[in-house]
Amino acid sequence: MQQPLLIYNTLTRQKELFRPLVEGRVGMYVCGPTVYGDGHLGHARPAITFDIVYRYLQHLGYKVRYVRNITDVGHLEHDADEGEDKIAKKARLEQLEPMEVAQHYTNRYHAAMEKLGVLPPSIEPHASGHIMEQIALVQQILDKGYAYVSNGSVYFDVRKYQEETHKYGQLSGRVIEEMLATTRELDGQDEKRFPGDFALWKKASPEHIMRWPSPWSDGFPGWHAECTAMGAKYLGSPFDIHGGGMDLIFPHHESEIAQCVASTGHAPCRYWMHNNMITINGQKMGKSLGNFITLDEFFTGSHKDKDGKEMLAQAYSPMTIRFFILQAHYRSTVDFSNEALQASEKGFAKLMEAYKKVESGKIKVESADANADVATLRSRCYEAMNDDFNTPIVISHLFEAAKIINGAADGHLKLNQGDLDELKGVFDTFLFDIMGMRDEASSDNSALVDGLMKIILDIRATAKANKDWGTSDKIRDALKEAGVTVKDGKDGATYSF
């Protein structure tokens, strides 16, 4: 019998048995990108993390409505009602319309996600397309007495909310007294009754391009209001899972809880899930820090730091990036290095080589008892996935499977047909379907590559037969330099990338 699914809930700081609000159905909302620049490795992690959650819940038989938003307005530079709108600033610098900027980077984000094997969400709402819903939310909070209008802007009254609900800070663990001591003075701070109050609606300054009419002013919604309004519209309130990066816990998700409790009397969701950060030399990778490497730069192998030093030793394929991220548990930090990515590249290649040995049908079928390790492989992979989506443990089991396959291919182990069928089935289920990996070598050009490699290896075999060791070695070494490994066996030479 399959184990129940456990999910780590950031709110309770413990693993909890997953029970959806409606049997057989799951509503999941994940905070998507603010589209003012190219996606980087830090954007890939939440996308891949919640792609795994989405895939696995569907695999378990749930009907999943997955909502991942696009933030195209209202996200100010410093996440705290300070500075310029990120998209408006990019538009001003590039002399474009803000929606032109948003559309351009949304298209590029989608292209990168497709390369990474990330499934599109069920619904992808844009903040700018839901201004009416956000105005209605702000009015609800005002009507309940948890917000106030100041100079055309509307702010959430954090102190009043805390006095009456005692819920502010429950997700992040922060307390108002600490916020008072650590909140720095901000532009427009004099509009607020308390430094920790956050904007639900901002009055647009004369030069601000992105603005909409509201009962309070021509302006734009606060960043936090967007997700609360869109999550409720498409998933109802409450829904099952709310996800995002750990950097969103405060202020974004904390504020979402406050807005939802203030307007409806209850929290927005049952389970809060957060992936940890991608770091470079121990520091979070991010656009605001200027230490990010875009996904396209990883795919092409070209990126220089601020000092002009090349950061990437080579190009890394999308599946190498995906495998690199899945080799760490989603709640663990992952530190970027060329060495780590190269190890991921080699590790995935080993799994693919083992799979192809089984798929080819060339492993000798023995009349032997079922292999005990193969018999428990599937249940062990399910056990890992049901323990808070533990992909690194699943990968470790797949490496064990690869070792068994290689042992059988070399004649050191005996496997019967049932063993081989089970090994292939486990790879199909866990490596491809659930973890979303794919064989990048089997592209439209694979037949051409195979044909060319056959010609090259035939020439080398002829050279060896004629004892022309110089030509044989030259071909092998040249292929190795090009990233192709040739392995000689009793049935002839084989190659791998």
C-alpha positions as CSV (number, residue, x, y, z in Angstrom):
1,M,0.0,0.0,0.0
2,Q,1.4,3.4,-1.0
3,Q,2.3,5.8,1.8
4,P,0.4,9.1,2.3
5,L,1.9,12.3,1.0
6,L,3.6,14.5,3.5
7,I,4.3,18.2,2.8
8,Y,6.4,20.6,4.8
9,N,4.2,23.5,5.8
10,T,6.2,26.7,6.3
11,L,3.3,28.0,8.5
12,T,3.5,25.2,11.0
13,R,7.2,24.4,10.5
14,Q,6.6,20.7,10.2
15,K,5.6,18.0,7.7
16,E,1.9,17.5,7.5
17,L,-0.3,14.9,5.9
18,F,-1.7,16.3,2.7
19,R,-5.5,16.4,2.6
20,P,-7.0,18.6,-0.1
21,L,-10.1,20.7,0.7
22,V,-12.1,18.9,-2.0
23,E,-11.4,15.2,-2.4
24,G,-9.6,14.4,-5.7
25,R,-8.9,18.0,-6.6
26,V,-6.1,20.4,-5.7
27,G,-5.8,24.1,-6.1
28,M,-2.3,25.4,-6.2
29,Y,-1.1,29.0,-6.6
30,V,2.6,29.9,-7.2
31,C,4.1,33.3,-7.4
32,G,5.5,33.8,-10.9
33,P,8.1,36.2,-12.2
34,T,8.1,40.0,-12.4
35,V,8.8,40.4,-16.1
36,Y,11.3,43.2,-16.4
37,G,14.4,41.1,-17.4
38,D,15.5,37.7,-18.6
39,G,15.0,34.7,-16.3
40,H,18.0,33.4,-14.4
41,L,18.8,30.3,-12.4
42,G,17.0,31.7,-9.4
43,H,13.8,31.8,-11.4
44,A,14.3,28.3,-12.7
45,R,14.3,26.8,-9.2
46,P,10.7,27.7,-8.1
47,A,9.5,26.9,-11.6
48,I,11.1,23.4,-11.5
49,T,10.2,22.8,-7.9
50,F,6.5,23.4,-8.4
51,D,6.5,21.7,-11.7
52,I,7.5,18.5,-9.8
53,V,4.7,19.1,-7.3
54,Y,2.2,19.6,-10.2
55,R,3.4,16.5,-12.0
56,Y,3.4,14.3,-8.9
57,L,0.0,15.4,-7.7
58,Q,-1.4,14.6,-11.2
59,H,0.5,11.3,-11.1
60,L,-1.3,10.4,-7.9
61,G,-4.6,11.0,-9.6
62,Y,-5.5,14.5,-8.5
63,K,-7.2,16.9,-10.8
64,V,-4.9,20.0,-10.3
65,R,-5.7,23.6,-11.1
66,Y,-2.3,25.2,-11.1
67,V,-2.2,29.0,-11.2
68,R,1.1,30.8,-11.7
69,N,0.9,34.6,-12.1
70,I,2.8,37.1,-14.2
71,T,3.6,40.3,-12.2
72,D,3.5,43.1,-14.8
73,V,2.7,46.1,-12.5
74,G,3.0,47.2,-8.9
75,H,6.3,45.5,-7.9
76,L,8.4,48.4,-6.7
77,E,12.2,48.3,-6.7
78,H,12.8,47.6,-3.0
79,D,9.7,45.4,-2.2
80,A,8.6,47.9,0.5
81,D,6.6,50.6,-1.2
82,E,9.9,52.3,-2.1
83,G,11.3,53.3,-5.4
84,E,10.1,53.0,-9.0
85,D,7.9,50.3,-10.5
86,K,10.4,47.7,-11.9
87,I,8.7,47.4,-15.3
88,A,8.0,51.1,-15.6
89,K,11.7,51.8,-14.9
90,K,12.8,49.3,-17.5
91,A,10.4,50.9,-20.0
92,R,11.8,54.4,-19.3
93,L,15.4,53.3,-19.7
94,E,14.7,51.5,-23.0
95,Q,12.1,54.0,-24.3
96,L,9.4,51.4,-24.6
97,E,5.8,51.1,-23.5
98,P,5.7,49.2,-20.1
99,M,3.4,46.5,-21.6
100,E,6.0,46.1,-24.4
101,V,8.6,45.3,-21.8
102,A,6.3,42.9,-20.0
103,Q,5.3,41.1,-23.1
104,H,8.9,40.7,-24.4
105,Y,10.2,39.2,-21.1
106,T,7.1,37.1,-20.6
107,N,7.7,35.5,-24.1
108,R,11.4,34.9,-23.2
109,Y,10.4,33.4,-19.8
110,H,8.0,31.0,-21.5
111,A,10.7,30.0,-24.0
112,A,13.2,29.3,-21.2
113,M,10.6,27.3,-19.2
114,E,9.8,25.2,-22.2
115,K,13.5,24.3,-22.7
116,L,13.7,23.3,-19.0
117,G,10.7,21.0,-19.4
118,V,8.5,23.0,-17.1
119,L,4.8,22.4,-17.9
120,P,2.6,25.5,-18.4
121,P,0.2,26.2,-15.6
122,S,-3.5,25.7,-15.9
123,I,-4.0,29.5,-15.7
124,E,-1.5,32.3,-15.9
125,P,-3.2,35.5,-14.9
126,H,-1.5,38.9,-15.3
127,A,-1.7,41.5,-12.5
128,S,-2.5,44.3,-15.0
129,G,-5.6,42.3,-16.2
130,H,-7.1,42.1,-12.7
131,I,-7.2,45.7,-11.5
132,M,-10.9,45.6,-10.8
133,E,-10.5,42.5,-8.6
134,Q,-7.7,44.3,-6.7
135,I,-9.7,47.4,-6.2
136,A,-12.6,45.3,-4.8
137,L,-10.2,43.6,-2.4
138,V,-8.8,47.0,-1.2
139,Q,-12.4,48.2,-0.6
140,Q,-13.2,45.1,1.3
141,I,-10.3,45.6,3.6
142,L,-11.2,49.3,4.1
143,D,-14.8,48.3,4.9
144,K,-13.6,45.9,7.6
145,G,-11.5,48.7,9.1
146,Y,-8.0,47.3,8.5
147,A,-6.8,49.9,6.0
148,Y,-6.8,53.7,5.7
149,V,-6.5,56.3,2.9
150,S,-3.6,58.7,3.0
151,N,-3.0,61.3,0.3
152,G,-4.7,59.1,-2.4
153,S,-2.8,55.9,-1.4
154,V,-4.3,53.1,0.7
155,Y,-2.3,51.4,3.4
156,F,-2.9,48.2,5.4
157,D,-3.1,49.0,9.1
158,V,-0.7,46.4,10.5
159,R,-0.9,47.4,14.2
160,K,-4.7,47.3,14.3
161,Y,-4.7,44.0,12.5
162,Q,-2.2,42.6,15.0
163,E,-4.1,43.9,18.0
164,E,-7.3,42.2,16.8
165,T,-6.1,39.0,15.2
166,H,-2.6,38.4,16.6
167,K,-1.7,36.8,13.3
168,Y,0.9,39.2,11.7
169,G,4.3,37.6,11.6
170,Q,2.9,34.0,11.9
171,L,4.5,32.9,8.7
172,S,7.8,34.6,8.9
173,G,8.2,34.6,12.7
174,R,8.6,38.4,12.8
175,V,7.1,40.6,15.5
176,I,6.0,44.2,15.2
177,E,8.4,45.4,17.9
178,E,11.3,44.0,15.8
179,M,9.9,45.7,12.7
180,L,9.8,49.0,14.4
181,A,13.4,48.6,15.4
182,T,14.6,47.5,11.9
183,T,12.4,49.4,9.4
184,R,14.3,52.2,7.8
185,E,12.8,55.5,6.8
186,L,11.3,55.2,3.3
187,D,10.2,57.7,0.6
188,G,6.6,58.6,1.4
189,Q,6.9,57.2,4.9
190,D,5.1,60.2,6.3
191,E,1.9,58.9,4.6
192,K,1.9,55.8,6.9
193,R,0.7,55.6,10.5
194,F,3.3,52.9,11.2
195,P,6.5,52.0,9.2
196,G,5.4,48.4,8.8
197,D,2.1,49.3,7.1
198,F,2.2,48.3,3.4
199,A,0.5,49.7,0.3
200,L,-2.7,48.2,-1.0
201,W,-3.0,51.0,-3.6
202,K,-0.5,53.6,-4.6
203,K,-1.3,57.0,-5.9
204,A,0.6,57.5,-9.1
205,S,3.1,60.4,-9.3
206,P,2.7,62.7,-12.4
207,E,5.5,60.9,-14.3
208,H,4.2,57.4,-13.5
209,I,3.1,55.8,-16.8
210,M,1.1,52.8,-15.4
211,R,-2.1,54.0,-13.8
212,W,-5.7,53.2,-13.4
213,P,-8.7,55.1,-11.9
214,S,-9.9,54.0,-8.5
215,P,-12.1,55.5,-5.7
216,W,-9.0,56.9,-4.1
217,S,-6.8,58.1,-6.9
218,D,-5.4,57.4,-10.3
219,G,-2.7,54.8,-9.4
220,F,-1.8,51.2,-9.3
221,P,-2.2,48.2,-7.0
222,G,0.3,47.2,-4.3
223,W,2.4,44.1,-5.1
224,H,0.9,42.0,-2.3
225,A,-2.7,42.6,-3.3
226,E,-2.2,41.1,-6.8
227,C,-1.7,37.5,-5.6
228,T,-4.5,37.6,-3.0
229,A,-7.0,38.8,-5.6
230,M,-6.0,36.4,-8.4
231,G,-5.6,33.4,-6.1
232,A,-9.2,33.9,-4.7
233,K,-10.6,34.5,-8.2
234,Y,-9.3,31.3,-9.8
235,L,-9.0,28.9,-6.8
236,G,-11.6,30.2,-4.3
237,S,-10.7,31.0,-0.7
238,P,-9.2,29.1,0.9
239,F,-7.3,26.9,-1.5
240,D,-4.9,24.0,-0.9
241,I,-1.3,25.0,-1.7
242,H,0.5,28.4,-2.0
243,G,4.1,28.3,-3.2
244,G,7.0,30.4,-4.0
245,G,10.6,31.2,-3.2
246,M,11.8,31.5,0.4
247,D,12.6,35.2,-0.3
248,L,8.8,35.8,-0.6
249,I,7.9,34.7,2.9
250,F,8.3,38.3,4.1
251,P,6.9,40.7,3.2
252,H,5.0,39.3,0.3
253,H,3.4,36.1,1.7
254,E,3.0,37.5,5.2
255,S,1.1,40.4,3.7
256,E,-1.1,38.0,1.6
257,I,-2.2,36.3,4.8
258,A,-3.0,39.6,6.5
259,Q,-5.0,40.8,3.5
260,C,-7.0,37.5,3.3
261,V,-7.7,37.3,7.0
262,A,-8.7,41.0,7.1
263,S,-11.1,40.6,4.1
264,T,-12.5,37.1,4.6
265,G,-11.7,36.1,8.2
266,H,-9.6,33.2,7.2
267,A,-6.1,32.4,5.7
268,P,-5.7,32.1,1.9
269,C,-4.6,28.5,1.9
270,R,-3.9,25.3,4.0
271,Y,-0.2,24.6,3.0
272,W,2.6,27.1,2.4
273,M,5.5,25.7,0.4
274,H,8.8,27.5,-0.2
275,N,11.8,26.5,-2.1
276,N,15.2,27.7,-0.9
277,M,17.7,29.9,-2.8
278,I,20.3,29.5,-5.5
279,T,23.5,31.1,-4.3
280,I,26.8,32.2,-5.8
281,N,29.6,32.1,-3.3
282,G,27.0,31.9,-0.5
283,Q,25.1,35.0,-1.6
284,K,21.6,34.8,-3.0
285,M,21.4,35.1,-6.8
286,G,19.2,38.0,-7.9
287,K,18.7,40.8,-10.3
288,S,18.8,43.4,-7.5
289,L,22.2,42.1,-6.4
290,G,23.6,42.1,-10.0
291,N,25.1,38.6,-9.5
292,F,22.8,36.6,-11.7
293,I,23.4,34.5,-14.7
294,T,20.6,34.3,-17.2
295,L,19.2,31.0,-18.4
296,D,20.2,31.8,-22.0
297,E,23.7,32.5,-20.8
298,F,23.8,29.0,-19.3
299,F,22.5,27.5,-22.5
300,T,25.2,29.3,-24.6
301,G,28.0,29.2,-22.1
302,S,28.7,32.9,-22.2
303,H,28.6,35.2,-19.2
304,K,31.1,37.6,-17.7
305,D,31.0,39.1,-14.2
306,K,31.3,42.8,-13.5
307,D,35.1,42.5,-13.8
308,G,34.9,40.9,-17.2
309,K,35.8,37.5,-15.9
310,E,34.2,34.5,-17.7
311,M,31.9,32.8,-15.2
312,L,30.9,29.7,-17.2
313,A,33.4,27.0,-18.1
314,Q,31.1,25.7,-20.9
315,A,27.5,25.7,-22.1
316,Y,25.1,23.8,-20.0
317,S,22.0,22.1,-21.5
318,P,18.5,22.7,-20.1
319,M,18.3,19.2,-18.7
320,T,21.7,19.6,-17.0
321,I,20.2,22.7,-15.3
322,R,17.1,20.8,-14.3
323,F,19.0,17.8,-13.0
324,F,21.3,20.1,-11.0
325,I,18.3,21.7,-9.3
326,L,16.6,18.3,-8.6
327,Q,19.7,16.8,-7.0
328,A,19.1,19.0,-4.0
329,H,16.0,18.9,-1.9
330,Y,13.8,22.0,-2.7
331,R,14.1,23.3,0.9
332,S,18.0,23.2,0.8
333,T,20.2,25.9,-0.6
334,V,22.1,25.2,-3.9
335,D,25.4,26.9,-4.5
336,F,26.3,27.5,-8.1
337,S,29.7,26.3,-9.4
338,N,30.9,25.0,-12.7
339,E,32.1,21.8,-10.9
340,A,28.6,21.1,-9.6
341,L,27.0,21.6,-13.0
342,Q,29.6,19.4,-14.7
343,A,29.0,16.7,-12.1
344,S,25.2,16.9,-12.8
345,E,25.9,16.7,-16.5
346,K,27.9,13.5,-16.1
347,G,25.4,12.1,-13.6
348,F,22.4,12.5,-15.9
349,A,24.4,11.1,-18.8
350,K,25.1,7.9,-16.7
351,L,21.4,7.4,-16.0
352,M,20.6,7.9,-19.7
353,E,23.3,5.4,-20.8
354,A,21.9,2.8,-18.3
355,Y,18.3,3.4,-19.5
356,K,19.3,3.0,-23.1
357,K,20.9,-0.3,-22.4
358,V,17.6,-1.6,-21.0
359,E,15.6,0.1,-23.7
360,S,17.7,-1.4,-26.5
361,G,16.9,-5.0,-25.4
362,K,20.6,-6.0,-25.7
363,I,21.0,-7.0,-22.1
364,K,20.9,-10.8,-21.9
365,V,17.7,-12.1,-20.3
366,E,18.5,-14.8,-17.7
367,S,16.3,-17.4,-16.1
368,A,17.0,-16.2,-12.6
369,D,15.1,-15.3,-9.5
370,A,13.8,-11.8,-9.3
371,N,16.4,-9.3,-8.1
372,A,15.5,-8.2,-4.6
373,D,16.8,-4.6,-5.1
374,V,14.8,-4.2,-8.3
375,A,11.7,-5.6,-6.6
376,T,11.7,-2.8,-4.0
377,L,12.9,0.0,-6.3
378,R,9.5,1.5,-7.2
379,S,8.3,1.5,-3.6
380,R,11.4,3.2,-2.4
381,C,11.1,5.9,-5.0
382,Y,7.4,6.5,-4.0
383,E,8.5,6.6,-0.3
384,A,11.0,9.4,-1.2
385,M,8.5,11.4,-3.2
386,N,5.8,11.1,-0.5
387,D,8.3,12.4,2.0
388,D,8.0,16.1,0.9
389,F,9.0,15.5,-2.7
390,N,12.5,14.3,-2.0
391,T,13.9,14.2,-5.5
392,P,17.6,13.7,-4.4
393,I,16.7,10.4,-2.7
394,V,14.8,9.3,-5.9
395,I,17.8,10.1,-7.9
396,S,20.1,8.1,-5.6
397,H,17.8,5.1,-6.1
398,L,18.0,5.6,-9.9
399,F,21.8,5.5,-9.6
400,E,21.5,2.2,-7.8
401,A,19.3,1.0,-10.6
402,A,21.9,2.1,-13.2
403,K,24.6,0.2,-11.3
404,I,22.4,-3.0,-11.5
405,I,21.8,-2.4,-15.2
406,N,25.6,-1.9,-15.9
407,G,26.3,-5.1,-13.9
408,A,23.9,-7.1,-16.0
409,A,25.3,-5.6,-19.2
410,D,28.8,-6.6,-18.2
411,G,27.7,-10.1,-17.3
412,H,28.3,-9.7,-13.5
413,L,24.6,-9.9,-12.6
414,K,21.7,-12.0,-13.8
415,L,18.3,-10.3,-14.5
416,N,15.2,-11.9,-15.7
417,Q,12.6,-10.3,-18.1
418,G,10.5,-9.1,-15.2
419,D,13.5,-7.3,-13.7
420,L,14.3,-5.5,-16.9
421,D,10.7,-4.5,-17.5
422,E,10.5,-3.1,-13.9
423,L,13.8,-1.2,-14.3
424,K,12.5,0.4,-17.5
425,G,9.2,1.2,-15.9
426,V,10.7,2.9,-12.9
427,F,12.9,5.1,-15.2
428,D,9.9,5.9,-17.3
429,T,7.8,6.8,-14.3
430,F,10.2,8.7,-12.0
431,L,13.0,10.1,-14.2
432,F,10.8,11.1,-17.2
433,D,7.2,11.5,-16.1
434,I,7.5,12.8,-12.5
435,M,10.9,14.5,-12.6
436,G,10.3,15.7,-16.2
437,M,13.8,14.8,-17.5
438,R,14.1,14.1,-21.2
439,D,16.7,12.6,-23.5
440,E,18.2,15.7,-25.2
441,A,20.3,13.5,-27.6
442,S,17.1,12.1,-29.2
443,S,16.3,15.2,-31.1
444,D,15.3,15.6,-34.7
445,N,18.9,15.3,-35.7
446,S,19.6,12.1,-33.8
447,A,19.3,9.8,-36.8
448,L,21.8,12.0,-38.7
449,V,24.2,12.0,-35.8
450,D,23.9,8.2,-35.4
451,G,24.6,7.8,-39.2
452,L,27.6,10.0,-39.1
453,M,29.0,8.3,-36.0
454,K,28.5,4.9,-37.6
455,I,30.6,6.1,-40.6
456,I,33.3,7.5,-38.3
457,L,33.5,4.3,-36.1
458,D,33.5,2.1,-39.2
459,I,36.5,4.0,-40.6
460,R,38.2,3.6,-37.2
461,A,37.4,-0.1,-37.1
462,T,39.0,-0.5,-40.6
463,A,42.1,1.3,-39.3
464,K,42.3,-1.0,-36.3
465,A,41.8,-4.1,-38.5
466,N,44.7,-2.8,-40.7
467,K,46.8,-2.2,-37.5
468,D,46.8,1.5,-38.3
469,W,46.9,2.4,-34.6
470,G,47.9,6.1,-35.3
471,T,44.7,6.7,-37.3
472,S,42.6,4.8,-34.8
473,D,43.9,6.8,-31.9
474,K,43.6,10.1,-33.8
475,I,39.9,9.5,-34.4
476,R,39.3,8.5,-30.8
477,D,41.2,11.5,-29.4
478,A,39.5,13.9,-31.8
479,L,36.1,12.6,-30.8
480,K,37.0,12.9,-27.1
481,E,38.0,16.6,-27.7
482,A,34.6,17.2,-29.3
483,G,32.8,15.7,-26.2
484,V,32.2,12.2,-27.6
485,T,33.5,9.2,-25.7
486,V,34.3,6.0,-27.6
487,K,34.2,2.7,-25.8
488,D,35.6,-0.5,-27.4
489,G,33.8,-3.7,-26.6
490,K,33.7,-7.3,-27.8
491,D,30.8,-6.4,-30.2
492,G,32.5,-3.3,-31.5
493,A,32.8,0.3,-30.5
494,T,30.0,2.4,-29.0
495,Y,29.9,6.1,-28.4
496,S,28.3,8.5,-25.9
497,F,28.2,12.3,-25.5
